Amino acid sequence: MTPKQQYAQKGIFLLPAVVKGNPNYKNQVGEYIFEYVEKIAGDQPAPKITGMLIDLPIEEIQGYLQDFSKLEEKVREAQTLLGN
């Protein structure tokens, strides 16, 4: 299984928690994606970008939890916004 497949497989388990009724979903998602964001963007911008990504609408969070390429796309968008 590739790292991208492992990411998606683990992300699917987190999906049921990503609902407005769960006050902790942002923390759960942030803890899960941080290591991947760090690998894509680097150590320094990873905390800021992770914070940006967990503040996206729930539908977008669900999308990047299921598809690593969507996470990569969102990280690149955040890097552009930050001027990195």
N, C-alpha and C positions, 0 to 999 in steps of 0.2 A: 504494500500500500504506500502510495506516495505521500509526502507531507501535505500536499493540497487535499488529498482524499481524507487523510487523518483529521485535518482541520475541519472539513465539512462534516465528517462523521461526529466529531465531538460537538461541533456547533449545533447540530440537529438536536442533541440532547438538551441543550440550553434553550432552544426555541420555546418550549412551553412556559418558561419563566419570563419571557419577554412580552409582558402584557402590562397595561396601565395599572391594573390592580395589584401589581407586585412593586412595592416601593424600593426594593433592592435590585431590580433588574439591571440598572445602570452599573452598579458595582460589580455584579456578576459578569456582565458582558465585558466591562473594562479589565477585570482580572483575567478573563479568558483571552482577549485579543491582544493584550499588552505585549507579550513576547513576540507575537507575529508582527505587530506594528514596529517594534524595536528592530527586528530583522530587516524589515523593508525600508524604514526611514532612518535608522540609527539610534543610538542611545539618547542623544540630547533632545531631539524633537519628539521622541516617543510619548512622554507623558502628556504633552500639550495636544498632540494629534489624537491620542486615545481619548482624551477629554472631549475633543471635538466630535469624534465618531460616536461616543455614547450619548451625545446630545442630539443626534439626528432623529428624525421621526422613526417610530417603531417599525414601520414597513421597511425602511432602508436598513435598519439594524438586522431585521430578520433576513433580508436579502444577503447582506455580507456575511452573516453567520453560516449560510448555506453554501456560499460560493467564494472560494479564496480569491478568485480573480476580481470579484466585486470589492473585496476588502482592499486588494492592491490598488484598484481604481480610486477608492475613497481616500486611501492614504496619499496617493499622488495628488488628488484634488486639494487635500488639506495642506500638503507641502507647497503647492502653488499659492494658496491663500496666505500662507505664512512667509512666502518669498524664499523658500528653500530650494 
